[in-house]
Amino acid sequence: MTNYKSGFVAVIGRPNVGKSTLMNELVGQKIAIMSPVAQTTRTKIRAIYTDEEAQIIFVDTPGLHKPLDKLGEYMVKAAEESLKETDAVYFVTDATADFGAGERYILERLKNVAAPVILVINKIDLIGDGTKPEAMLPIIKKYADKREFAAVVPVSAKNDLNTAKLIAETKKLLPQGVKYYPDDYITDQPERLIVAEIIREKALLLTRDEVPHAIAVETEEMKKRGKKFYIRAVIYVEHESQKGIVIGKKGSLLKEIGAAARLDAKMLVGCDVYLDLWVKVKKDWRKKDGAIKNLGLS
């Protein structure tokens, strides 16, 4: 173990560039939720990659953006704090998106970061010849002109393209160290939090733009009953009208959310799951520090 490496890698980028998808792919299991809705990740979630040479603890962060409410302020603070005391940083970008104010905003904050930064250009599967190195040169140049990177790795997190190279480049940057977690750990997050995030993912996917970020989920009870796990969770929204949307006609949408969440929860706990879902109104919770803390988001 004298040559073993270990360390923490902060994963940052604009909202919806695929940070959570990338982290899930690297550790081989869903830890962070994935959604087409921007700013899905609200908390710093650690995912753990372990092999015979190294242990990498990934810290997935909320996308850096201009905050519009108390929740937004917390999300940006969490993202910026993740850059402190880290051994390396992934700056994840979208190969299909133009370089804009969001990228400049992140690069400005990276000026004060001592850790080496790897530029990860994600979604190369969405551009016709993205797997060819020469096709990436114009995209790489946009960023290389702004700062020096320890490495530049184009990937497709969705299709697992080039992720092995990303791990290899990361290992080069890590210090020698011990394993922080046992080999079979893939996250340090409690199951209750992961279950809540799974439910929120399904709610976001099925409500889309109707109830974008007004949804929060709290797992109130989670315990083994015979051969099944009993899980009781509450989906919080900000207004009565949103409650009706989440429940759907005769409870149809809530049943759909529950059915989809149950499948992922079953994979997480390794047995059948009985999911008891409720929807409640917590008026304007995103604008209140107390409500954000009570929901475990700060």
C-alpha positions in Angstrom: 0.0 0.0 0.0 3.1 2.3 0.0 2.3 3.6 -3.5 -1.5 3.7 -2.9 -3.2 7.0 -3.8 -6.3 8.6 -2.4 -7.9 12.0 -2.4 -11.0 14.2 -2.9 -12.2 15.5 -6.3 -14.7 18.3 -6.5 -17.0 18.0 -9.5 -18.2 21.5 -10.6 -19.8 23.0 -13.7 -22.9 24.9 -14.9 -26.3 23.3 -14.1 -27.3 20.4 -16.3 -23.9 19.7 -17.9 -24.0 16.1 -16.7 -22.0 16.2 -13.4 -24.3 13.7 -11.6 -24.5 11.4 -14.6 -20.7 11.4 -14.8 -20.2 10.6 -11.1 -22.8 7.8 -11.2 -21.0 6.3 -14.2 -17.6 6.5 -12.6 -18.7 4.6 -9.4 -21.1 2.2 -11.3 -24.3 3.0 -9.4 -26.8 5.8 -9.0 -25.9 8.0 -6.1 -26.7 11.5 -7.4 -30.1 12.1 -9.1 -30.3 12.8 -12.8 -32.9 15.0 -14.4 -33.3 17.3 -17.5 -34.3 20.0 -15.0 -31.3 22.3 -14.3 -29.9 22.6 -10.7 -31.2 19.2 -9.7 -28.4 18.5 -7.2 -28.9 20.4 -4.0 -26.4 18.9 -1.6 -22.8 17.8 -1.8 -22.9 14.1 -2.4 -19.8 12.0 -2.0 -19.4 9.0 -4.3 -16.4 6.7 -3.8 -14.4 5.0 -6.5 -12.0 2.3 -5.3 -9.6 0.0 -7.2 -6.2 -1.6 -6.5 -4.3 1.6 -7.1 -6.4 4.4 -5.7 -9.5 5.6 -3.9 -11.2 8.7 -5.3 -13.9 10.5 -3.3 -16.0 12.6 -5.7 -17.9 15.5 -4.3 -20.8 16.3 -6.6 -22.0 19.9 -6.1 -24.9 22.0 -7.0 -24.3 23.8 -10.3 -22.8 27.2 -10.0 -25.3 29.9 -10.9 -26.7 33.2 -9.9 -28.9 32.6 -6.9 -32.5 33.8 -6.9 -33.7 32.7 -3.4 -32.4 31.3 -0.1 -32.2 27.8 -1.6 -30.2 29.2 -4.5 -27.8 31.0 -2.2 -27.2 27.7 -0.2 -26.6 25.8 -3.5 -23.9 28.2 -4.7 -22.3 28.3 -1.2 -22.1 24.5 -1.2 -20.5 24.5 -4.7 -17.9 27.0 -3.8 -17.1 25.4 -0.4 -16.4 22.1 -2.2 -13.4 23.7 -3.9 -11.6 24.2 -0.6 -9.2 21.5 0.7 -9.7 19.3 -2.4 -6.9 17.4 -4.2 -8.3 18.0 -7.7 -11.2 19.6 -9.5 -13.3 18.4 -12.5 -14.6 21.4 -14.4 -17.4 19.7 -16.4 -18.6 21.4 -19.5 -21.2 20.5 -22.2 -19.7 19.9 -25.7 -22.9 21.0 -27.3 -23.1 24.4 -25.4 -21.5 27.7 -26.3 -18.9 29.2 -24.0 -20.7 31.9 -22.2 -21.2 33.9 -19.0 -21.6 30.8 -16.9 -18.3 29.4 -17.9 -16.6 32.7 -17.3 -18.2 32.8 -13.8 -16.7 29.4 -12.9 -13.3 30.2 -14.4 -13.1 33.4 -12.3 -13.7 31.3 -9.1 -11.2 28.8 -10.2 -8.5 31.5 -10.1 -8.3 31.1 -6.3 -8.2 27.3 -6.3 -4.8 25.8 -5.6 -5.8 22.2 -6.7 -5.1 21.1 -10.2 -8.1 21.3 -12.6 -9.1 18.8 -15.2 -11.3 20.1 -18.0 -14.0 17.4 -18.6 -15.9 18.0 -21.9 -19.0 15.9 -21.5 -21.7 14.9 -24.0 -19.3 14.3 -27.0 -21.8 11.6 -28.2 -24.2 14.4 -29.1 -21.8 15.9 -31.7 -21.4 14.0 -34.9 -17.7 13.3 -34.9 -17.1 13.9 -31.2 -15.1 10.7 -30.7 -12.4 12.0 -33.1 -9.7 14.1 -31.3 -9.5 16.7 -34.1 -13.2 17.5 -33.7 -12.6 18.6 -30.1 -9.9 21.1 -30.8 -12.1 24.1 -31.4 -14.0 23.4 -28.1 -10.8 22.8 -26.2 -9.3 26.0 -27.5 -12.1 28.1 -26.0 -11.1 27.0 -22.6 -7.3 26.5 -23.0 -7.1 30.2 -24.0 -8.6 31.2 -20.6 -6.4 29.1 -18.2 -4.0 26.1 -18.0 -5.5 22.7 -17.1 -3.8 19.7 -15.7 -5.5 17.6 -18.3 -8.3 17.8 -20.9 -10.6 14.8 -21.2 -13.6 14.6 -23.6 -16.1 12.1 -22.4 -19.6 10.8 -22.7 -20.8 10.0 -19.3 -24.1 8.6 -20.7 -22.3 6.2 -23.0 -19.2 5.5 -20.8 -16.8 6.9 -23.4 -13.3 7.9 -22.2 -14.2 7.6 -18.5 -11.3 5.1 -17.9 -8.9 7.8 -19.2 -10.4 10.3 -16.9 -9.8 8.0 -13.9 -6.2 7.4 -15.1 -5.5 11.2 -15.4 -7.1 11.7 -11.9 -4.8 9.2 -10.3 -1.7 11.1 -11.6 -2.8 14.1 -9.5 -3.6 12.4 -6.2 -1.2 12.2 -3.3 -0.2 8.9 -1.7 -2.6 8.0 1.0 -4.7 5.5 2.8 -8.2 4.2 2.0 -10.7 6.5 3.7 -13.6 4.0 3.1 -13.9 0.2 2.8 -13.7 -1.3 -0.7 -17.5 -1.9 -0.9 -18.5 1.7 -0.1 -19.7 3.8 -3.0 -21.1 6.7 -0.9 -21.0 8.1 2.6 -24.6 9.4 2.3 -27.3 7.8 4.5 -29.8 5.6 2.7 -32.7 8.0 3.8 -31.1 10.9 1.9 -30.5 8.8 -1.2 -34.1 7.5 -1.1 -35.4 11.1 -0.8 -33.3 12.1 -3.8 -34.5 9.2 -5.8 -38.1 10.2 -5.2 -37.4 13.8 -6.0 -35.7 12.8 -9.3 -38.9 10.9 -10.3 -41.1 13.8 -9.3 -38.9 16.2 -11.4 -39.0 13.9 -14.4 -42.7 13.5 -14.4 -43.8 17.1 -13.5 -41.1 18.7 -15.7 -41.7 22.5 -16.0 -45.0 22.5 -14.0 -43.3 22.3 -10.5 -39.6 22.9 -11.3 -37.7 23.5 -8.0 -40.6 23.8 -5.6 -40.2 20.1 -4.7 -38.4 18.8 -1.7 -38.6 15.3 -0.3 -38.1 14.0 3.3 -37.8 10.4 4.2 -39.7 10.2 7.6 -39.4 6.4 8.2 -37.4 3.6 6.7 -37.2 0.2 8.3 -37.2 -3.5 7.5 -40.6 -5.2 7.9 -40.3 -8.9 7.3 -38.8 -9.4 3.8 -39.7 -5.8 2.7 -38.4 -2.3 3.4 -41.1 0.0 4.5 -40.4 3.6 3.5 -42.6 6.6 4.3 -41.7 9.8 2.6 -43.3 13.3 2.1 -43.0 15.3 -1.0 -43.2 19.0 -0.1 -44.4 21.7 -2.5 -44.8 25.4 -2.0 -48.5 26.0 -3.0 -51.8 24.1 -3.0 -52.0 24.2 -6.8 -48.6 22.4 -7.0 -49.9 19.7 -4.7 -52.7 18.9 -7.1 -50.2 18.7 -10.0 -47.9 16.2 -8.1 -50.9 14.0 -7.0 -52.5 14.1 -10.5 -56.0 13.1 -11.4 -57.3 10.5 -8.9 -53.7 10.1 -7.6 -52.4 8.9 -11.0 -49.2 10.9 -11.1 -48.3 10.2 -7.5 -48.7 6.5 -8.2 -46.4 6.9 -11.2 -43.8 8.7 -9.2 -44.0 6.0 -6.5 -43.7 3.1 -9.0 -40.6 4.6 -10.6 -38.9 5.5 -7.3 -39.7 2.0 -5.9 -37.6 0.3 -8.6 -34.5 2.4 -7.8 -35.1 2.1 -4.0 -35.3 -1.7 -4.4 -31.9 -1.7 -6.1 -30.5 0.4 -3.3 -31.6 -1.7 -0.4 -31.5 -5.1 -2.1 -35.0 -6.2 -1.4 -38.7 -5.4 -2.1 -39.9 -2.0 -1.0 -43.2 -0.7 0.1 -43.2 3.0 -0.5 -45.8 5.2 1.3 -45.8 8.6 -0.4 -47.5 11.7 0.9 -47.7 15.3 -0.6 -47.8 18.3 1.7 -47.6 22.1 1.3 -44.8 24.0 3.0 -45.5 27.5 1.8 -42.6 29.3 0.1 -40.0 27.0 1.8 -37.2 27.9 -0.7 -37.3 31.5 0.7 -36.9 30.5 4.3 -33.7 29.6 6.1 -35.6 27.6 8.7 -37.4 25.4 6.2 -34.3 24.7 4.2 -32.5 23.6 7.4 -35.4 21.5 8.5 -35.4 19.6 5.1 -31.7 18.9 5.6 -30.5 21.1 2.8 -28.0 23.2 4.8 
